[in-house]
Amino acid sequence: MARKVTYVFKKQRKTMQFSYGVYHDIYEAVADAEGIDLTQFLEMEKQLAMSCRGQGILKNHRKNEFERMGFSEIKFLRDEDESK
C-alpha cells in the first residue's frame, strides 16, 4: 500500500508517494526525491550503530543531519490531513 510523505525542503513544503517496497524509510525517500546522495551519511550511521547502545543517538544524528541538508517536518501524511 502506497502512503504519502510530507516534508519541507529549503522552506518549500512538498508531498510524495512512499512505499516500503521501494525505500527503507521516509528519510531515504525524501533524500532521493531531492537528488541527495546518502552514501556517506549511511556509512556514518552504520558506524554510530556499532559504537552506540541507545537508539536515541541514531535518531538525534539523523534529525540533525537532515536539518543541516535543508529538511524539516518529515512525516507521514494522515488521511485526515489530506482532506484539509
C-alpha positions in Angstrom: 0.0 0.0 0.0 1.4 3.4 -1.0 1.5 6.1 1.6 2.2 9.8 1.3 5.0 11.7 3.0 5.1 15.4 3.5 8.3 17.4 4.2 9.7 20.9 4.0 12.9 21.2 1.9 14.6 24.6 1.8 11.4 26.3 3.1 9.2 24.7 0.5 6.5 22.1 1.5 6.4 19.0 -0.7 4.4 15.8 -0.8 5.4 12.5 -2.3 4.3 8.9 -2.6 6.1 6.4 -0.4 6.3 2.6 -0.3 8.4 0.3 1.9 8.9 -1.8 -1.2 11.0 1.0 -2.8 12.5 2.8 0.2 13.9 1.6 3.6 12.4 4.7 5.4 11.0 8.1 4.8 14.4 9.8 5.2 15.7 7.8 2.3 12.7 8.6 0.2 12.8 12.4 0.7 16.6 12.5 0.0 16.0 10.5 -3.2 13.2 12.9 -4.2 15.6 15.8 -3.9 18.5 14.0 -5.6 20.7 13.8 -2.5 23.3 11.0 -2.2 23.2 9.4 1.2 26.2 7.1 0.8 28.5 8.9 3.3 25.6 9.6 5.7 24.6 5.9 5.8 28.2 4.9 6.4 28.5 7.2 9.4 25.1 6.0 10.7 26.4 2.4 10.5 29.5 3.3 12.5 27.4 5.1 15.1 25.1 2.0 15.4 28.1 -0.2 16.0 29.5 2.0 18.7 26.4 3.3 20.5 23.9 1.4 22.6 20.8 3.6 22.5 18.5 4.3 19.6 18.3 8.0 20.7 21.7 8.8 19.5 20.9 7.5 16.0 17.6 9.3 15.8 19.3 12.6 17.0 22.1 12.2 14.5 19.6 11.6 11.6 17.4 14.5 12.6 20.4 16.9 12.9 22.0 15.8 9.6 18.7 16.1 7.7 18.1 19.6 9.2 21.6 20.5 8.0 20.8 19.3 4.5 17.7 21.6 4.5 14.9 19.2 5.5 12.3 19.7 8.3 8.9 18.4 9.3 9.4 15.0 7.6 6.4 12.8 8.4 3.7 10.5 7.0 0.6 12.3 5.8 -2.5 11.1 7.5 -5.8 10.7 5.7 -7.4 13.5 7.8 -4.5 15.8 6.9 -5.2 15.3 3.2 -8.8 16.4 3.4 -7.8 19.9 4.7 
